[in-house]
């Protein structure tokens, strides 16, 4: 026993001595090395560096944003072909799906609300009725539109109507996304049976409808395919934004849910996997797999999958990447990201192991007039360069100048201004 203790002590002394020698050696190298090269090396140099310099070589594909395939700015274009009744709050279109290309046309599905009056707001949900919406997505159906160029669209009408009670979704069907699987088409969507706000939040598990063609007709499965989590679990109240992709011969649906109670919602994203579009879906044991983001928006990229992570959470305004489709890391940090981005993803359903990325898609702007009594949303187009197949230097500019009005719109409230003047005088 004594011999063992002596050996352990001797080993500890030797280990400590080695560490001291190593630290001294490293300090000597740092002390004697020349200044960092004037021309920023594209490859990580063999030298001692600060944590910040180490990070730009280990965490990003390039130390220069313009050479990072997963960095981009975003540009926006008004869409032609949609009427919003002068934005009086009675017509709203929001939460578009991925677009697909079929028979020479692009297709998109989205939440469509057309009500006699604007929404009363979630805090006033008790005032909602069968004709008065509580939220912008209450009393909504899923519509679709087609386009030959992605800029001018023709609304084709309802794809998924609210089913009759007591079927799931009889209050509202919203926030859909499309899957193509073995020659058939599946629309997954949030299915509300109670107006948002009446139960303190959004109680909306995922339902699905299917068809032989993007033009329908669509058959509702009339069942929940991804249920809310068990009581006390992070996704116990809602499964938002179902977003299907095909990977490894299976259906991967990423989704969003809310932690905590209002008004301090923390949103994260999870993953559910199935062999059959109608389920059963198994939630990944590592959920949540993305710790930020207000909506789900992903696309195959190289061997893995990339995600646009906009709004909410500590890692918002980032593009993230997971080679294994589960463990996401920040790939770039950007700005003015699309709200509810629904990219055009040509290889979304091809089971690819060489994802090519994206260049455009649809998104939405909410409360477009700024008048909360006439709340409505509109669909818009965004363009970017998150693709391996194009090179658009304008999209890679990492110093974008915004007009002063962009900043002044984020001005102090009257109360904030008064408080600051009062505090200054004291």
PARO-659930 format. One record per residue (C-alpha): x negated, y negated, z. Coordinates in nm, 2 decimals. Each point is the difference from the previous one (the first is absolute). Example, Ala and Ser with C-alpha at 12.3 -4.5 7.8 and 13.67 -1.06 7.14 Angstrom:
% PARO-659930
<pt <-1.23, 0.45, 0.78>>;
<pt <-0.14, -0.34, -0.07>>;
END
This chain:
% PARO-659930
<pt <0.00, 0.00, 0.00>>;
<pt <-0.28, -0.24, 0.09>>;
<pt <-0.18, 0.09, -0.32>>;
<pt <0.31, -0.09, -0.20>>;
<pt <0.04, -0.33, 0.18>>;
<pt <-0.37, -0.08, -0.06>>;
<pt <0.03, 0.08, -0.37>>;
<pt <0.32, -0.21, -0.03>>;
<pt <-0.18, -0.29, 0.16>>;
<pt <-0.30, 0.04, -0.23>>;
<pt <0.23, 0.01, -0.30>>;
<pt <0.17, -0.32, 0.11>>;
<pt <-0.33, -0.18, 0.05>>;
<pt <-0.12, 0.11, -0.35>>;
<pt <0.33, -0.10, -0.16>>;
<pt <-0.01, -0.34, 0.17>>;
<pt <-0.36, -0.05, -0.11>>;
<pt <0.08, 0.09, -0.36>>;
<pt <0.29, -0.25, 0.00>>;
<pt <-0.22, -0.27, 0.14>>;
<pt <-0.26, 0.07, -0.27>>;
<pt <0.26, 0.00, -0.27>>;
<pt <0.15, -0.33, 0.12>>;
<pt <-0.34, -0.15, 0.02>>;
<pt <-0.08, 0.12, -0.35>>;
<pt <0.33, -0.14, -0.14>>;
<pt <-0.06, -0.33, 0.17>>;
<pt <-0.35, -0.01, -0.15>>;
<pt <0.14, 0.07, -0.35>>;
<pt <0.27, -0.27, 0.04>>;
<pt <-0.26, -0.25, 0.13>>;
<pt <-0.24, 0.06, -0.29>>;
<pt <0.25, 0.04, -0.30>>;
<pt <0.03, -0.27, -0.25>>;
<pt <0.32, -0.21, -0.05>>;
<pt <0.29, 0.15, -0.17>>;
<pt <-0.03, 0.00, -0.39>>;
<pt <0.13, -0.32, -0.17>>;
<pt <0.18, 0.21, -0.27>>;
<pt <0.26, 0.21, 0.19>>;
<pt <-0.08, 0.37, -0.07>>;
<pt <0.29, 0.20, -0.14>>;
<pt <-0.13, 0.31, 0.18>>;
<pt <-0.06, 0.01, 0.37>>;
<pt <-0.37, -0.10, 0.06>>;
<pt <-0.23, 0.21, 0.22>>;
<pt <-0.04, -0.25, 0.29>>;
<pt <0.13, -0.09, 0.34>>;
<pt <0.32, -0.21, -0.04>>;
<pt <0.27, -0.16, 0.22>>;
<pt <0.33, 0.18, 0.05>>;
<pt <0.16, -0.24, -0.24>>;
<pt <-0.25, 0.08, -0.28>>;
<pt <0.02, 0.37, 0.07>>;
<pt <0.38, -0.02, -0.03>>;
<pt <0.01, -0.16, -0.35>>;
<pt <-0.20, 0.30, -0.12>>;
<pt <0.18, 0.28, 0.20>>;
<pt <0.36, -0.12, 0.01>>;
<pt <0.04, -0.14, -0.35>>;
<pt <-0.08, 0.13, -0.35>>;
<pt <-0.20, -0.31, -0.07>>;
<pt <-0.14, -0.29, 0.20>>;
<pt <0.15, -0.23, -0.26>>;
<pt <0.38, -0.02, -0.01>>;
<pt <0.00, -0.05, -0.38>>;
<pt <-0.17, 0.34, -0.04>>;
<pt <0.24, 0.18, 0.24>>;
<pt <0.26, 0.20, -0.21>>;
<pt <0.24, -0.02, 0.29>>;
<pt <-0.02, -0.38, 0.03>>;
<pt <0.24, -0.23, -0.19>>;
<pt <0.19, -0.32, 0.01>>;
<pt <0.37, 0.00, -0.09>>;
<pt <0.18, -0.21, -0.25>>;
<pt <0.38, -0.04, -0.02>>;
<pt <0.25, -0.05, -0.28>>;
<pt <0.37, -0.08, 0.00>>;
<pt <0.22, 0.28, -0.15>>;
<pt <0.25, -0.06, -0.27>>;
<pt <0.35, 0.16, -0.01>>;
<pt <0.13, -0.02, 0.36>>;
<pt <0.27, -0.23, 0.12>>;
<pt <0.01, -0.10, 0.37>>;
<pt <0.31, -0.22, 0.01>>;
<pt <-0.22, -0.31, 0.05>>;
<pt <-0.14, 0.16, 0.31>>;
<pt <0.31, -0.07, 0.21>>;
<pt <-0.07, 0.31, 0.21>>;
<pt <0.26, 0.23, -0.15>>;
<pt <-0.23, 0.19, -0.24>>;
<pt <-0.33, 0.15, 0.10>>;
<pt <-0.25, 0.23, -0.16>>;
<pt <-0.29, 0.14, 0.20>>;
<pt <-0.22, 0.29, 0.08>>;
<pt <-0.07, 0.13, -0.35>>;
<pt <-0.12, 0.36, -0.07>>;
<pt <-0.31, 0.09, -0.20>>;
<pt <0.06, -0.05, -0.37>>;
<pt <-0.01, 0.29, -0.23>>;
<pt <-0.02, 0.01, -0.38>>;
<pt <0.26, 0.22, -0.18>>;
<pt <0.11, 0.00, -0.36>>;
<pt <-0.18, -0.32, -0.09>>;
<pt <0.13, -0.20, 0.30>>;
<pt <-0.10, -0.08, 0.35>>;
<pt <0.25, 0.09, 0.28>>;
<pt <0.03, -0.14, 0.35>>;
<pt <0.25, 0.06, 0.28>>;
<pt <0.06, -0.25, 0.28>>;
<pt <0.23, -0.11, 0.29>>;
<pt <0.29, -0.21, -0.14>>;
<pt <0.24, -0.18, 0.23>>;
<pt <0.30, -0.19, -0.14>>;
<pt <0.23, -0.12, 0.28>>;
<pt <0.26, -0.28, 0.03>>;
<pt <-0.22, -0.18, 0.26>>;
<pt <-0.37, -0.01, 0.09>>;
<pt <-0.12, 0.22, 0.29>>;
<pt <0.07, -0.13, 0.35>>;
<pt <-0.34, 0.12, 0.13>>;
<pt <-0.10, 0.29, 0.22>>;
<pt <0.04, -0.20, 0.32>>;
<pt <0.36, -0.05, -0.10>>;
<pt <0.06, 0.35, -0.11>>;
<pt <0.32, 0.02, 0.22>>;
<pt <0.16, -0.24, -0.25>>;
<pt <-0.06, 0.23, -0.30>>;
<pt <0.29, 0.20, -0.15>>;
<pt <0.08, 0.21, -0.30>>;
<pt <-0.05, -0.31, -0.22>>;
<pt <-0.24, -0.21, 0.21>>;
<pt <-0.36, 0.12, 0.00>>;
<pt <-0.22, -0.02, 0.31>>;
<pt <-0.33, 0.00, -0.19>>;
<pt <-0.12, -0.06, -0.35>>;
<pt <0.00, 0.38, -0.06>>;
<pt <0.34, 0.07, 0.16>>;
<pt <0.29, 0.11, -0.22>>;
<pt <-0.24, 0.07, -0.28>>;
<pt <-0.01, 0.25, -0.29>>;
<pt <-0.30, 0.12, -0.21>>;
<pt <0.00, -0.15, -0.35>>;
<pt <-0.24, 0.04, -0.28>>;
<pt <-0.13, -0.20, -0.30>>;
<pt <-0.21, 0.07, -0.31>>;
<pt <-0.26, -0.20, -0.19>>;
<pt <-0.20, 0.03, -0.32>>;
<pt <-0.29, -0.22, 0.13>>;
<pt <0.02, -0.02, 0.38>>;
<pt <0.09, -0.37, -0.01>>;
<pt <0.36, -0.02, -0.14>>;
<pt <0.24, 0.25, 0.16>>;
<pt <0.36, 0.11, -0.07>>;
<pt <0.20, 0.11, 0.30>>;
<pt <0.17, 0.33, -0.07>>;
<pt <0.22, 0.01, 0.31>>;
<pt <0.04, 0.23, 0.30>>;
<pt <-0.20, 0.32, 0.02>>;
<pt <0.07, 0.10, 0.36>>;
<pt <0.32, -0.14, 0.15>>;
<pt <0.08, 0.02, 0.37>>;
<pt <0.17, 0.34, 0.06>>;
<pt <0.33, 0.02, 0.18>>;
<pt <0.00, 0.04, 0.38>>;
<pt <-0.11, 0.20, 0.19>>;
<pt <-0.28, 0.08, -0.24>>;
<pt <-0.34, -0.13, 0.09>>;
<pt <-0.05, -0.35, -0.16>>;
<pt <0.36, -0.09, -0.01>>;
<pt <-0.08, -0.35, 0.14>>;
<pt <-0.30, -0.07, -0.23>>;
<pt <-0.25, 0.17, -0.22>>;
<pt <-0.33, -0.19, -0.05>>;
<pt <-0.37, -0.01, -0.06>>;
<pt <-0.03, 0.28, -0.24>>;
<pt <-0.29, 0.16, -0.18>>;
<pt <-0.02, 0.24, -0.29>>;
<pt <-0.16, 0.35, -0.04>>;
<pt <-0.03, 0.20, -0.32>>;
<pt <-0.03, 0.38, 0.08>>;
<pt <0.02, 0.29, -0.25>>;
<pt <0.20, -0.19, -0.25>>;
<pt <0.25, -0.15, 0.25>>;
<pt <0.02, -0.33, 0.17>>;
<pt <0.06, -0.07, 0.37>>;
<pt <0.08, -0.33, 0.17>>;
<pt <-0.08, -0.02, 0.37>>;
<pt <0.16, -0.28, 0.20>>;
<pt <0.08, -0.14, 0.34>>;
<pt <0.35, 0.11, 0.10>>;
<pt <0.19, -0.22, 0.25>>;
<pt <0.32, 0.11, 0.17>>;
<pt <0.01, -0.31, 0.23>>;
<pt <-0.06, -0.36, -0.08>>;
<pt <-0.36, -0.11, 0.08>>;
<pt <-0.02, -0.16, 0.34>>;
<pt <0.31, 0.16, 0.15>>;
<pt <-0.21, 0.27, 0.17>>;
<pt <-0.29, -0.24, 0.07>>;
<pt <-0.20, 0.08, -0.32>>;
<pt <0.01, 0.20, -0.32>>;
<pt <0.13, 0.35, 0.04>>;
<pt <-0.07, 0.14, -0.34>>;
<pt <-0.14, 0.35, -0.07>>;
<pt <-0.09, 0.10, -0.36>>;
<pt <0.25, 0.14, -0.25>>;
<pt <-0.04, 0.11, -0.36>>;
<pt <0.18, 0.02, -0.33>>;
<pt <-0.11, 0.18, -0.32>>;
<pt <0.06, 0.00, -0.37>>;
<pt <-0.12, 0.15, -0.33>>;
<pt <-0.07, -0.35, -0.15>>;
<pt <-0.10, -0.34, 0.14>>;
<pt <0.34, -0.12, -0.13>>;
<pt <0.18, 0.24, 0.22>>;
<pt <0.26, 0.11, 0.09>>;
<pt <-0.14, 0.04, 0.35>>;
<pt <0.12, 0.26, 0.24>>;
<pt <-0.03, -0.07, 0.37>>;
<pt <-0.13, 0.28, 0.21>>;
<pt <0.20, -0.16, 0.29>>;
<pt <-0.25, 0.11, 0.26>>;
<pt <-0.29, -0.15, 0.19>>;
<pt <-0.33, 0.12, -0.14>>;
<pt <-0.24, -0.18, 0.23>>;
<pt <0.16, -0.06, 0.34>>;
<pt <-0.09, -0.25, 0.26>>;
<pt <-0.25, 0.12, 0.26>>;
<pt <0.10, 0.14, 0.34>>;
<pt <0.09, -0.23, 0.28>>;
<pt <-0.32, -0.17, 0.13>>;
<pt <-0.19, 0.05, -0.32>>;
<pt <-0.14, -0.28, -0.21>>;
<pt <0.25, 0.05, -0.29>>;
<pt <0.31, 0.08, 0.22>>;
<pt <0.20, -0.30, -0.13>>;
<pt <-0.06, -0.01, -0.37>>;
<pt <-0.17, 0.15, -0.31>>;
<pt <-0.05, -0.29, -0.24>>;
<pt <-0.13, -0.03, -0.35>>;
<pt <-0.03, 0.36, -0.12>>;
<pt <-0.28, 0.00, -0.26>>;
<pt <-0.06, 0.33, -0.19>>;
<pt <-0.32, 0.11, -0.18>>;
<pt <-0.11, 0.34, -0.12>>;
<pt <-0.33, 0.14, 0.15>>;
<pt <-0.14, 0.35, 0.03>>;
<pt <0.31, 0.14, -0.16>>;
<pt <0.22, -0.14, 0.28>>;
<pt <0.23, -0.30, 0.05>>;
<pt <-0.16, -0.26, 0.22>>;
<pt <0.24, -0.26, 0.14>>;
<pt <-0.15, -0.29, 0.18>>;
<pt <0.24, -0.21, 0.22>>;
<pt <0.00, -0.28, 0.25>>;
<pt <0.15, -0.03, 0.35>>;
<pt <0.01, -0.24, 0.29>>;
<pt <-0.15, 0.02, 0.34>>;
<pt <0.15, -0.17, 0.31>>;
<pt <0.32, -0.21, 0.02>>;
<pt <0.08, -0.33, -0.17>>;
<pt <-0.13, -0.27, -0.03>>;
<pt <-0.35, 0.15, 0.02>>;
<pt <0.01, 0.26, -0.27>>;
<pt <-0.32, 0.18, -0.08>>;
<pt <0.02, 0.18, -0.33>>;
<pt <-0.21, 0.30, -0.11>>;
<pt <0.01, 0.26, -0.27>>;
<pt <0.04, 0.38, 0.01>>;
<pt <0.00, 0.29, -0.24>>;
<pt <0.24, 0.29, -0.06>>;
<pt <-0.08, 0.30, -0.23>>;
<pt <0.22, 0.25, -0.18>>;
<pt <-0.01, 0.27, -0.27>>;
<pt <0.35, -0.08, -0.11>>;
<pt <0.15, -0.35, -0.08>>;
<pt <0.30, 0.08, 0.22>>;
<pt <-0.22, 0.11, 0.29>>;
<pt <-0.07, 0.10, 0.26>>;
<pt <-0.26, -0.27, 0.06>>;
<pt <-0.26, 0.04, 0.26>>;
<pt <-0.14, -0.31, 0.17>>;
<pt <-0.38, -0.01, 0.02>>;
<pt <-0.13, 0.07, 0.35>>;
<pt <-0.24, -0.30, -0.02>>;
<pt <0.29, -0.25, -0.07>>;
<pt <-0.02, -0.30, -0.01>>;
<pt <-0.27, 0.02, -0.27>>;
<pt <0.00, -0.38, -0.08>>;
<pt <0.01, -0.25, 0.29>>;
<pt <0.14, -0.30, -0.18>>;
<pt <0.22, -0.11, -0.29>>;
<pt <0.36, -0.11, -0.04>>;
<pt <0.07, 0.23, -0.29>>;
<pt <-0.14, 0.31, -0.16>>;
<pt <-0.19, -0.04, -0.33>>;
<pt <-0.25, 0.26, -0.11>>;
<pt <-0.16, 0.14, -0.32>>;
<pt <-0.25, 0.28, -0.08>>;
<pt <-0.35, -0.13, -0.03>>;
<pt <-0.30, 0.23, -0.10>>;
<pt <0.04, 0.31, 0.22>>;
<pt <0.21, -0.17, 0.27>>;
<pt <0.27, -0.26, 0.05>>;
<pt <-0.01, -0.37, 0.04>>;
<pt <0.25, -0.22, 0.19>>;
<pt <0.10, -0.36, -0.01>>;
<pt <0.04, -0.10, 0.36>>;
<pt <0.18, -0.33, 0.02>>;
<pt <0.13, -0.18, 0.31>>;
<pt <0.04, 0.13, 0.36>>;
<pt <-0.27, 0.16, 0.21>>;
<pt <-0.38, -0.04, 0.06>>;
<pt <-0.10, 0.11, -0.35>>;
<pt <0.24, -0.20, -0.21>>;
<pt <-0.10, -0.16, -0.33>>;
<pt <-0.23, 0.30, -0.08>>;
<pt <-0.03, 0.26, -0.27>>;
<pt <-0.07, 0.34, 0.17>>;
<pt <-0.12, 0.33, -0.14>>;
<pt <0.02, 0.36, 0.12>>;
<pt <-0.19, 0.26, -0.20>>;
<pt <0.19, 0.28, 0.19>>;
<pt <0.33, -0.19, -0.03>>;
<pt <0.03, -0.03, 0.38>>;
<pt <-0.29, -0.18, 0.16>>;
<pt <0.01, -0.36, -0.13>>;
<pt <-0.29, -0.25, 0.01>>;
<pt <-0.01, -0.36, -0.10>>;
<pt <-0.13, -0.03, -0.36>>;
<pt <0.05, -0.38, -0.05>>;
<pt <0.15, -0.31, 0.16>>;
<pt <0.20, -0.23, -0.22>>;
<pt <0.28, -0.26, 0.00>>;
<pt <0.35, -0.09, -0.13>>;
<pt <0.08, 0.37, -0.03>>;
<pt <0.34, 0.10, -0.15>>;
<pt <0.29, 0.03, 0.24>>;
<pt <0.16, 0.35, -0.04>>;
<pt <-0.24, 0.08, -0.28>>;
<pt <0.12, 0.27, -0.24>>;
<pt <-0.28, 0.06, -0.24>>;
<pt <0.02, 0.17, -0.34>>;
<pt <-0.19, 0.33, 0.07>>;
<pt <-0.03, 0.21, -0.32>>;
<pt <-0.16, 0.29, 0.18>>;
<pt <0.23, -0.01, 0.31>>;
<pt <0.14, 0.35, -0.08>>;
<pt <-0.27, 0.17, -0.20>>;
<pt <-0.18, 0.16, 0.29>>;
<pt <-0.31, -0.18, -0.11>>;
<pt <-0.34, 0.04, 0.16>>;
<pt <-0.13, -0.31, -0.19>>;
<pt <0.24, -0.28, 0.08>>;
<pt <-0.04, -0.30, -0.23>>;
<pt <0.15, -0.28, 0.21>>;
<pt <0.25, -0.27, -0.08>>;
<pt <0.02, -0.33, -0.19>>;
<pt <0.36, -0.13, 0.07>>;
<pt <0.33, 0.07, 0.17>>;
<pt <0.31, -0.17, 0.14>>;
<pt <0.05, -0.15, 0.35>>;
<pt <0.25, -0.23, 0.17>>;
<pt <0.01, -0.35, 0.15>>;
<pt <0.24, -0.03, 0.30>>;
<pt <0.22, -0.30, 0.10>>;
<pt <-0.10, -0.16, -0.33>>;
<pt <0.17, -0.34, 0.08>>;
<pt <-0.12, -0.02, 0.36>>;
<pt <0.36, -0.04, 0.11>>;
<pt <0.07, 0.27, 0.26>>;
<pt <0.38, -0.05, -0.05>>;
<pt <-0.04, 0.10, -0.36>>;
<pt <-0.25, 0.28, 0.04>>;
<pt <-0.08, 0.20, -0.31>>;
<pt <-0.30, 0.16, -0.17>>;
<pt <-0.12, 0.02, -0.36>>;
<pt <-0.21, 0.24, -0.20>>;
<pt <-0.33, -0.12, -0.14>>;
<pt <-0.30, 0.14, -0.19>>;
<pt <-0.35, 0.02, 0.13>>;
<pt <-0.32, 0.07, -0.20>>;
<pt <-0.34, 0.11, 0.14>>;
<pt <-0.32, 0.19, -0.09>>;
<pt <-0.01, 0.31, 0.22>>;
<pt <-0.07, 0.22, -0.29>>;
<pt <-0.30, 0.20, -0.12>>;
<pt <0.10, -0.06, -0.36>>;
<pt <-0.01, -0.38, -0.04>>;
<pt <-0.23, -0.28, 0.09>>;
<pt <0.18, -0.33, 0.08>>;
<pt <-0.24, -0.25, 0.15>>;
<pt <0.28, -0.25, 0.08>>;
<pt <0.15, 0.26, 0.23>>;
<pt <-0.33, 0.05, 0.18>>;
<pt <-0.06, -0.36, 0.10>>;
<pt <-0.04, -0.01, 0.37>>;
<pt <0.03, -0.37, 0.05>>;
<pt <0.35, -0.11, -0.10>>;
<pt <0.10, -0.36, 0.05>>;
<pt <0.37, -0.05, 0.10>>;
<pt <0.19, -0.32, -0.04>>;
<pt <0.04, -0.21, 0.32>>;
<pt <0.37, 0.08, 0.01>>;
<pt <-0.07, 0.36, 0.06>>;
<pt <-0.17, -0.10, 0.33>>;
<pt <0.25, -0.27, 0.10>>;
<pt <0.29, 0.25, -0.03>>;
<pt <-0.17, 0.17, 0.30>>;
<pt <0.03, -0.32, 0.20>>;
<pt <0.07, -0.04, 0.37>>;
<pt <0.36, 0.01, 0.12>>;
<pt <0.14, -0.32, 0.15>>;
<pt <-0.03, 0.16, 0.34>>;
<pt <-0.36, 0.10, -0.05>>;
<pt <-0.09, -0.35, -0.12>>;
<pt <0.17, -0.16, 0.30>>;
<pt <-0.17, 0.23, 0.24>>;
<pt <-0.34, -0.08, -0.14>>;
<pt <0.06, -0.37, 0.01>>;
<pt <0.12, 0.03, 0.36>>;
<pt <-0.29, 0.21, 0.11>>;
<pt <-0.25, -0.24, -0.17>>;
<pt <0.15, -0.30, 0.19>>;
<pt <-0.03, 0.18, 0.33>>;
END
